[in-house]
């Protein structure tokens, strides 16, 4: 017998409803009926919600809110640009890092720049770079350069006079120049502390005072003090250079754009940091005991020889 033809000879299974199967079928039918009812109700509810959203009363309101928000953002952007356009902006430490990016951003916004630094050659290179850039529809101006050292008190008064000779006044002073140091308090000499304070504090204060009288006479002016997060909180081994935490911070181009926006909005204090440093700033104020406990734990983990 051919095994392929065995199917016709196999007994056929027959199934019929038993006495107890009627109840299960009725229950199954009821479940299907309820499911179909719920499906129809959901479809009807979805249709009613869409009708409500797209009704003549709600849709214009939603579109109006979106339009108002977009208009406010546009006006805010235009105000930021208009605030710095043709404004005289002085940038210290303009030859590298954040200072260089601020020079690029404010130049593209149409500001009249006075670039300051210790390296005259680097300042001239930056001036040529900005003069050659054409990636903006705003009228730009050729920057001026003033070379001086913020740690030299005698040079600051002359530098301020030279800055004022460029355009006759100053609208915005960006105190960006600064140095950093990494090390324990015990291993840090007093000369290092003096150098840091001369560059990061006394120099900017002296320059601000030298230019402040011209701002007062014109009854307008904006002084920007650039500081790392160390200006808000203390971090282990940063008692007074670049470390892993600093290297993982925000890029100079991002910060420069935020500085431009802050100047345009005339903000008094802006924390341009990621989530963790920003939370640390508030934690230092709201829960100082917890903050210092966390910093002490970090100091114990990172304790190692001084590294500049």
Beta strands, then each sheet from edge to edge (+ up, - down):
strand 1: 88-91
strand 2: 112-117
strand 3: 144-147
strand 4: 172-175
strand 5: 222-225
sheet 1: 3+ 2+ 1+ 4+ 5+
end
